[in-house]
Amino acid sequence: MGAKTDKLLAVLKLQPVVPVLIIDDAAHAVPLAKALVAGGLKAIEITMRTAAALEAVKRVAGEVEGAVVGAGTILNPAHFEAAVAAGSQFIVSPGTTAELLVAAAASDIPLLPGAATASEVMNLREKGYEVLKFFPAEQAGGAGYLKALSSPLAGTLFCPTGGISLKNARDYLSLPNVVCVGGSWVAPKELVAAGDWAGITKLASEACALLG
């Protein structure tokens, strides 16, 4: 597990914000990813919420230099295996099941499993997980909740996702147990639909500056 944790942390430490993307048209995947990478956001999560998602992962993995593409909203072993086959370099889940953890244990690709309570965090720590997704972040208690976990659950790092924007991202990034945040605001649907890749690069650059 240690090697996979190191691999995951290397990805998450690339930038303060991991874009969380819902891609409806696979044709948008490559220009969108290139725009994000140009703005400094190399690690990209494509959620498995649309029919185009797997094809989008394949295209970004094969065609976008500098991008580190992962798959999100992974709910079961079949999702996990399909995402890995498509080229995902990391896997993200909103929560966990015993079956999903078995699939993750059998793979070299690291899993960022979701947790929203202290008990869920403790259960995942028993499985060897030291880096977790805190989801849904704002609805589950926000930055104040994560700060409260930092002492009793010291040693666990989080990537909070859910309800995070440019306005509140710093609240999370200032915490000692947060490695990065996940957010969809860097790729608004209207900019993607309009093909405004320069606008997305600008948003990505602003997100990168959050740690500046």
N, C-alpha and C positions, 0 to 999 in steps of 0.2 A: 504493500500500500504506500510505503514511503516514496518510492519512485514515481508513482502516479500522482501523489500529492505534490511533489516537486514539479512535475510536468504541468499540472493544473495551475499552480501558483505562477509559473513562468508565463502562462497565458494571461492570467488575470492581472498581473503586475505590469502588463504592457501599457496600460492606460487607466485613467480614473473611471471611465465609463465604458461599459460593454453595450453596444447597440443591440436592442432586442427587436427583431424585425419580423413582421408578418408580410410575406410576399405573395401576392395574388397572381402575379404574372412572372413566370420564370425569366422572361426577356428583360425584366428590370434588374435581375440579380447582379449581373456583372457590372453595369454602370453604377449601380447603387453602392456595391462593395468598393469599387474603385474610388468613388467620391468619398466614402468614409475613410479609406486608407490614406487618401490624399490629405485629409484633415487630421490624420494622426491616430485614427481608431482602427487598429489592425485586427484585433480580436472581435469577431462578429458572431452573434447568435441568431440563427434563422429558426423560428419556431415552426414546429410541425403541425400547424393549425390550418393549412390550406393544401389543396391538391398539387400546387406548384412547389411546395417546400423542398421535397427531396431533389427535384431537378435543379432548384436554385442552389442547394448545397453543392451538388455535383459541378455546376458551372463555376461557382466561386472557387471551389477547391482546385479546379483544373485551369482556370483562366485568369485569376486575379493575383498578381505577384504581390507578396507581402501580407496577404490576408491570412488570418488564422480562423477558419470557419468552424463553428460548432452548431449543434442542433439542440433546440429547446422544446419544451412541452413534451418531453419523452415520458410516456405513461406506462409502458410495458416492455418486456424483452423484445417483442417483434419490432417496436419502434426503435429500440436501441440498436438492434442489429441492422436494420435498414439504414439508419442514419450513419452508422459506421461504414457500411458498404458504399454509401454515397460520398464519403470522404470527410466526414466530421472528425475534427481533431480533439474535440471535447464535447461532452454530453451534459445537458442541464434538465433537471426534472423539477416540477413544482412541489412534489412531495416524494414519498418513497413507498414501495411495497417490498415484501420479502423476495418476490420473483424478480423484480427489477435489480435489487442488490445482488442477487445470484448472477444475473447476466453481466452486471458491471464487474463483478469479481473475476469473471472468466475473460474479460477483455483487457487489452493494453491501453485502451482509450479511457481517460479519466472521467469520472462522473462528478458533477456538482449537484448534490441532492438537496431538495428543498426541505426546510423546517420552519415552523412558526411558533413552537413552544419549547420551553426548557426540557420537557420530557423527550420531545422528538430529537432535540440536539443531543441529549444524553444517550439515547438509543443509537444514534449514528456514530457518536464517539466510541461506543462499545464495538462498533463494526470497523473502527479504524479511520473514520472520516474526520478530518481536522478543518476542512474548508467547506462551507455550506452556503446554499442560497437561502436568504431570509425572505420569505414570500408568504402572503402579499405584504410588503413592508409597511406601508402607511396604514393599511387597514388592520394589521396585526399589532400595532403599537408604536410604530415609527422609530425614530432615532433614539428617543428616550427609553424605549423598551430594550433596544440593543445595548445601550449604555449600561442598563441595569444588569444585563447578562454578562458584561465583560469581566466582572470580578469573580462571581461564582463559577463561571464556565470559561475561565482564563485558558488561553491556548487554542481556542476555536476562533477561526476567522470567517467572516461573512461577506457575501456579495448580495446586498439588499436589492430587491427588485419589486416593483409594484407601486405606482403612484409617485414615483420619483421624477423630478424635473430639474431644470437648471436652477430653480429657485430654492429647492430644499436639498439638493445633492451635497452641498458642503456640510450640512448638518450631519450627514452620515459619514462622509469622507474624513471628518475630523475625529471620528471615534477610533480608539486603538485596535478594536477588533473588526474593523472594516477594511478589506483589501481593495475593493472597488464597488461601484454600483452598476446596476443594469437599468437601461432606460430606452424608451421608444421615441422620446422627443427629438432625438437627433435625426430621425428619418420620418417626418410627418407624411401622412398619406397624400396630402395635397401636393407636396413637393415631388414625391415619387411619381404621382400620376401626371404631373406636368413635365417630368423629366428635368427638373431644376437641380441638376447635380452640383452646380456651383453653390447653390443655396445650402445643400446638404453638407458640402465640404466646409462651409462657413460654420454651420452648427457643430460639426465634428471638431473643428478647431477651438470653438468656444468651450466645448466639453473637455477637451484636452487641457485647457488652461485652468481648469478648476483646481489643480494641484499647484498651479504656478504662484 
